[in-house]
Amino acid sequence: MSAAEVLTEVNEEVIPRVCRIFSNSTRYKILLLLDKEARTFTNLMKTLSLNPKVLNDHLNILIANKVIAKSYPYNLYTLTPFGHVIKDALDELHTRLQEPLKRLRRGRS
């Protein structure tokens, strides 16, 4: 799915879906790691200090929602175009949430 196809699928269900997917911080951490580089299951497991069953469950949720994909034959997990769109949107949300906090902190000083 290309980024253009992702954008044509944006509707009122996308935001609740993304919120459900990333209601678990481990899936967000996986997103951040895969944004930097493709990784193997073992690399993710060691980096996140997760047991294999837990990691597998998280990866399956991300794959089912087309956020990540597993490449063959190298068995590397990578972000999909949809995953990149979501990562960019979450970065923007993070930035927007930080601005009022910075203003509040400056006002207290």
C-alpha positions as CSV (number, residue, x, y, z in Angstrom):
1,M,0.0,0.0,0.0
2,S,1.5,3.3,-1.1
3,A,1.3,6.5,0.9
4,A,-1.3,7.8,-1.6
5,E,-3.4,4.8,-1.1
6,V,-3.1,5.3,2.7
7,L,-4.4,8.8,2.4
8,T,-7.4,7.8,0.3
9,E,-8.4,5.3,3.0
10,V,-8.4,8.0,5.7
11,N,-11.9,8.3,7.2
12,E,-13.6,8.7,10.6
13,E,-12.4,5.2,11.6
14,V,-8.7,5.8,11.3
15,I,-8.1,7.8,14.5
16,P,-9.9,5.4,16.8
17,R,-8.1,2.5,15.0
18,V,-4.7,4.2,15.6
19,C,-5.6,5.0,19.2
20,R,-6.4,1.3,19.8
21,I,-3.2,0.1,18.1
22,F,-1.0,2.4,20.1
23,S,-2.8,2.2,23.4
24,N,0.1,0.0,24.3
25,S,3.4,1.7,24.6
26,T,5.4,-1.3,23.5
27,R,3.8,-1.0,20.0
28,Y,4.8,2.6,19.9
29,K,8.4,1.7,20.8
30,I,8.4,-0.9,18.0
31,L,7.2,1.8,15.6
32,L,10.0,4.1,16.7
33,L,12.7,1.4,16.4
34,L,11.5,0.4,12.9
35,D,11.4,4.0,11.7
36,K,15.2,4.0,12.2
37,E,16.0,0.7,10.5
38,A,14.6,-2.7,9.6
39,R,15.1,-5.2,12.4
40,T,14.9,-8.9,13.0
41,F,12.6,-10.5,15.6
42,T,15.6,-11.4,17.8
43,N,16.9,-7.8,17.6
44,L,13.5,-6.4,18.6
45,M,13.2,-9.0,21.4
46,K,16.6,-8.1,22.9
47,T,16.3,-4.3,22.4
48,L,12.8,-4.2,24.1
49,S,13.6,-7.0,26.7
50,L,10.4,-8.8,25.8
51,N,9.7,-12.5,25.8
52,P,9.0,-14.0,22.4
53,K,5.3,-14.6,22.9
54,V,4.6,-11.0,23.9
55,L,6.7,-9.6,21.1
56,N,5.0,-11.9,18.6
57,D,1.5,-10.8,19.7
58,H,2.5,-7.1,19.3
59,L,4.0,-7.7,15.9
60,N,0.9,-9.6,14.7
61,I,-1.3,-6.6,15.7
62,L,0.9,-4.2,13.8
63,I,1.0,-6.5,10.8
64,A,-2.7,-7.1,10.8
65,N,-3.2,-3.3,10.8
66,K,-0.7,-2.8,8.0
67,V,1.6,-0.7,10.1
68,I,4.6,-3.0,9.6
69,A,5.5,-5.8,7.3
70,K,7.8,-8.7,7.4
71,S,10.2,-9.1,4.5
72,Y,11.2,-12.5,3.1
73,P,13.6,-14.2,2.9
74,Y,15.5,-12.1,5.4
75,N,12.8,-12.0,8.0
76,L,13.2,-8.3,8.7
77,Y,10.4,-6.2,10.1
78,T,9.9,-2.8,8.4
79,L,7.4,0.1,8.5
80,T,4.9,0.2,5.7
81,P,3.9,3.4,4.0
82,F,0.9,3.5,6.4
83,G,3.3,3.0,9.2
84,H,5.4,6.0,8.1
85,V,2.2,8.2,7.8
86,I,1.2,7.1,11.4
87,K,4.8,7.8,12.7
88,D,4.7,11.3,11.2
89,A,1.3,12.0,12.6
90,L,2.3,10.8,16.0
91,D,5.4,13.0,15.9
92,E,3.2,16.0,15.0
93,L,0.9,15.2,17.9
94,H,3.9,14.9,20.3
95,T,5.2,18.3,19.1
96,R,1.8,19.9,19.5
97,L,1.3,18.5,23.0
98,Q,4.8,19.7,24.1
99,E,4.3,23.4,23.2
100,P,1.6,24.1,25.8
101,L,3.7,22.3,28.4
102,K,6.7,24.4,27.6
103,R,4.7,27.6,28.0
104,L,3.3,26.4,31.4
105,R,6.8,25.6,32.6
106,R,8.1,29.0,31.5
107,G,5.2,30.7,33.3
108,R,6.1,28.9,36.6
109,S,9.8,30.0,36.5
